[in-house]
Amino acid sequence: MEPGALDWMAWTWQTAAFFGFIAAMLVVMTVWELRSPGGNPRRGVFGIDTTRGDRLFVSLLAAAFIHLLWLAFIGMPLWPATLVSAVVAVLIFRYV
């Protein structure tokens, strides 16, 4: 790859932290599954069976939508949206 080929991308420390967090979550979920296999599906508030992976995926989608809505209606800074996303993720893992 030639030098400067990725200059059009916004690879800031925040972007690296975002992808690092996603990678860390996948590692944590893998270790959790290896130490406690199965992760039996459970029926949550919506009446559907979900596994740990399903709940992680839903919480990541929720975080994306929360951040997009925050940007659309409130703007910067985004750290309050991150806190809201963390609370929503805890609620999803607990009740969904």
C-alpha positions as CSV (number, residue, x, y, z in Angstrom):
1,M,0.0,0.0,0.0
2,E,1.3,3.4,-0.9
3,P,2.0,6.0,1.7
4,G,-1.0,8.3,2.4
5,A,-3.5,5.8,0.9
6,L,-5.6,6.0,4.1
7,D,-5.4,9.7,4.6
8,W,-9.0,10.2,3.5
9,M,-10.2,8.2,6.6
10,A,-10.7,9.9,9.9
11,W,-8.4,7.7,11.9
12,T,-8.2,9.6,15.1
13,W,-7.5,8.3,18.6
14,Q,-11.3,8.2,19.2
15,T,-11.7,6.0,16.1
16,A,-9.0,3.7,17.3
17,A,-10.5,3.6,20.8
18,F,-13.9,2.7,19.3
19,F,-12.5,-0.3,17.3
20,G,-10.4,-1.3,20.3
21,F,-13.4,-1.4,22.5
22,I,-15.3,-3.6,20.0
23,A,-12.3,-5.9,19.8
24,A,-12.1,-6.0,23.6
25,M,-15.8,-6.9,23.9
26,L,-15.4,-9.8,21.5
27,V,-12.4,-11.0,23.5
28,V,-14.3,-10.7,26.8
29,M,-17.3,-12.6,25.3
30,T,-15.0,-15.3,24.0
31,V,-13.3,-15.8,27.4
32,W,-16.7,-15.7,29.1
33,E,-18.0,-18.5,26.7
34,L,-14.8,-20.6,27.3
35,R,-15.1,-20.3,31.1
36,S,-18.8,-20.7,31.2
37,P,-19.9,-22.6,28.1
38,G,-23.4,-22.6,26.8
39,G,-24.8,-19.3,27.7
40,N,-28.3,-20.8,27.6
41,P,-30.8,-18.7,25.8
42,R,-33.3,-16.9,28.1
43,R,-36.6,-15.3,27.4
44,G,-36.5,-11.6,28.1
45,V,-39.0,-8.7,28.2
46,F,-39.7,-9.0,24.5
47,G,-40.7,-12.7,24.7
48,I,-37.9,-13.9,22.5
49,D,-35.0,-16.2,23.4
50,T,-31.6,-14.4,23.4
51,T,-28.1,-15.6,24.0
52,R,-25.1,-13.5,25.3
53,G,-24.0,-12.8,21.8
54,D,-27.5,-11.6,20.8
55,R,-27.6,-9.3,23.7
56,L,-24.1,-7.9,22.9
57,F,-25.2,-7.3,19.3
58,V,-28.4,-5.6,20.3
59,S,-26.5,-3.4,22.8
60,L,-24.0,-2.4,20.1
61,L,-26.8,-1.5,17.7
62,A,-28.5,0.5,20.5
63,A,-25.3,2.4,21.2
64,A,-25.0,3.3,17.5
65,F,-28.5,4.6,17.4
66,I,-28.2,6.5,20.7
67,H,-25.1,8.2,19.4
68,L,-26.6,9.1,16.0
69,L,-29.8,10.5,17.7
70,W,-27.6,12.4,20.2
71,L,-25.7,14.0,17.3
72,A,-28.9,14.8,15.4
73,F,-30.7,16.4,18.3
74,I,-28.1,17.6,20.8
75,G,-24.7,17.6,19.1
76,M,-21.4,17.6,20.8
77,P,-20.0,16.4,23.2
78,L,-20.7,12.7,22.9
79,W,-19.6,11.5,26.3
80,P,-23.1,11.7,27.8
81,A,-24.4,9.6,24.9
82,T,-21.7,7.0,25.8
83,L,-22.9,7.0,29.4
84,V,-26.5,6.5,28.2
85,S,-25.3,3.7,25.9
86,A,-23.5,2.0,28.8
87,V,-26.6,2.1,31.0
88,V,-28.8,0.8,28.1
89,A,-26.3,-2.1,27.6
90,V,-26.5,-3.1,31.2
91,L,-30.3,-3.0,31.0
92,I,-30.2,-5.1,27.9
93,F,-27.9,-7.7,29.4
94,R,-30.0,-7.8,32.5
95,Y,-33.6,-7.8,31.1
96,V,-33.6,-8.7,27.4
